[in-house]
Amino acid sequence: MLRYLARRLLEALLALLFTSVLVFSLIHLIPGDPARLVAGLEAGPEVVERIRSDLGLDRPLPIQYGSFLGGALRGELGTSIRTGLPVLREILDRFPYTLGIALGAIVLAVVTGIGTGIFAAMRHNRVGDALTMVAALLAVSTPSYWLGLMLMLLFSLSLGLLPSIGIASPAHYVLPILTLGAQSGGIISRMTRAAMLDVLGQDFLRAARARGETERSVILRHALGNALIPVLSIVGLRFGNLIAGAVLVESVFAIPGVGRLLVDAVLWRDYPMIQGTMLFVAALFILVNAGTDVLYAVVDPRIRGSK
């Protein structure tokens, strides 16, 4: 187990290093001069060059990357060009909104996905199975931004039941969570159904029924426990995707989270903020997936021996 943990930790660190190189490289492909944006359109060349020097943009790219990586290792992601505040502080101020939406979405996805997946498996090749899988397919196929706009139109503008913009109360979380969790719920539902159908035909379930156990006990105690092992990895992957996918949802509902912060930074060509935010989100995604792999190995010891 220790060897497996060490290997996963090394893989996560290498992934983070590669991500930092990729983020730094992509940022410099964005058109526009951040020094010119800070100085203003009417500033002279001398002022622009001085600001470029202050920001370190006049140094060779390898030196800029080394400075960026060294600061990231110390927990310093630079200073925002737009606001003049530390990037990490702004990210941490916004992160609770993103985390709240992502946690709510994954809870919704897990509860509805596993519930409907079990329902469909128990009614295999019947009307309930077909209707459930059609609903899951629609959830998987519907773009989040379009679903968010339709939910806003229905529940906010037409019915007036829920607020549509901002995050001032618990009610403001409902539509963003529904929007963000729908696709993951459909994926988990389809995976749970497939895993349950694979388990339901196993001999150990027949043995449990032969011992006189009720069908409820057979499903919940024996079948579900084994079927959830592959579903667990999907849940971890989806949670990482939900954090990264909050960009669109936060933009649709005007939520001041990390995703909205990234969009604003791109519009302002705020290089430090873009780099810091992308690295922060990527690090979370990698760490969540690494943690899921470890938990998967704890639940199913066969994984440790196969890797």
LINKAMO-V649113 format. One record per backbone hydrogen bond with DSSP energy under -0.5 kcal/mol. NH is the residue of the N-H (numbers start at 1). CO is the residue of the C=O. If there is no record, write none. Layout:
NH_CO ; NH_CO
This chain:
5_1 ; 6_2 ; 7_3 ; 8_4 ; 9_5 ; 10_6 ; 11_7 ; 12_8 ; 13_9 ; 14_10 ; 15_11 ; 16_12 ; 17_13 ; 18_14 ; 19_15 ; 20_16 ; 21_17 ; 22_18 ; 23_19 ; 24_20 ; 25_21 ; 26_22 ; 27_23 ; 28_24 ; 29_26 ; 30_27 ; 34_32 ; 37_33 ; 38_34 ; 39_35 ; 40_36 ; 43_40 ; 48_44 ; 49_45 ; 50_46 ; 51_47 ; 52_48 ; 53_49 ; 54_50 ; 55_51 ; 56_53 ; 57_52 ; 58_52 ; 59_56 ; 64_60 ; 65_61 ; 66_62 ; 67_63 ; 68_64 ; 69_65 ; 70_66 ; 71_67 ; 72_68 ; 73_69 ; 74_70 ; 75_72 ; 76_71 ; 77_75 ; 80_85 ; 84_80 ; 87_78 ; 90_86 ; 91_87 ; 92_88 ; 93_89 ; 94_90 ; 95_91 ; 96_92 ; 97_94 ; 98_94 ; 99_95 ; 100_96 ; 101_97 ; 102_98 ; 103_99 ; 104_100 ; 105_101 ; 106_102 ; 107_103 ; 108_104 ; 109_105 ; 110_106 ; 111_107 ; 112_108 ; 113_109 ; 114_110 ; 115_111 ; 116_112 ; 117_113 ; 118_114 ; 119_115 ; 120_116 ; 121_117 ; 122_118 ; 123_119 ; 124_121 ; 126_123 ; 129_123 ; 130_126 ; 131_127 ; 132_128 ; 133_129 ; 134_130 ; 135_131 ; 136_132 ; 137_133 ; 138_134 ; 139_135 ; 140_136 ; 141_137 ; 142_138 ; 147_143 ; 148_144 ; 149_145 ; 150_146 ; 151_147 ; 152_148 ; 153_149 ; 154_150 ; 155_151 ; 156_151 ; 156_152 ; 157_152 ; 158_153 ; 159_154 ; 161_155 ; 162_155 ; 166_253 ; 172_169 ; 173_170 ; 174_171 ; 175_171 ; 176_172 ; 177_173 ; 178_174 ; 179_175 ; 180_176 ; 181_177 ; 182_178 ; 183_179 ; 184_180 ; 185_181 ; 186_182 ; 187_183 ; 188_184 ; 189_185 ; 190_186 ; 191_187 ; 192_188 ; 193_189 ; 194_190 ; 195_191 ; 196_192 ; 197_193 ; 198_194 ; 199_195 ; 200_196 ; 201_197 ; 202_199 ; 205_202 ; 206_202 ; 207_203 ; 208_204 ; 209_205 ; 210_206 ; 211_207 ; 212_209 ; 213_208 ; 218_214 ; 219_215 ; 220_216 ; 221_217 ; 222_217 ; 222_218 ; 223_218 ; 224_219 ; 226_222 ; 227_223 ; 228_224 ; 229_226 ; 231_227 ; 232_228 ; 233_229 ; 234_230 ; 235_231 ; 236_232 ; 237_233 ; 238_234 ; 239_235 ; 240_236 ; 241_237 ; 242_238 ; 243_239 ; 244_240 ; 245_241 ; 246_242 ; 246_243 ; 247_244 ; 248_245 ; 249_245 ; 250_246 ; 251_247 ; 252_248 ; 253_249 ; 255_250 ; 257_255 ; 261_257 ; 262_258 ; 263_259 ; 264_260 ; 265_261 ; 266_262 ; 267_263 ; 268_264 ; 269_266 ; 270_265 ; 271_269 ; 274_270 ; 275_271 ; 276_272 ; 277_273 ; 278_274 ; 279_275 ; 280_276 ; 281_277 ; 282_278 ; 283_279 ; 284_280 ; 285_281 ; 286_282 ; 287_283 ; 288_284 ; 289_285 ; 290_286 ; 291_287 ; 292_288 ; 293_289 ; 294_290 ; 295_291 ; 296_292 ; 297_293 ; 298_294 ; 299_295 ; 300_296 ; 301_299 ; 303_300 ; 304_301 ; 305_301 ; 306_302 ; 307_303
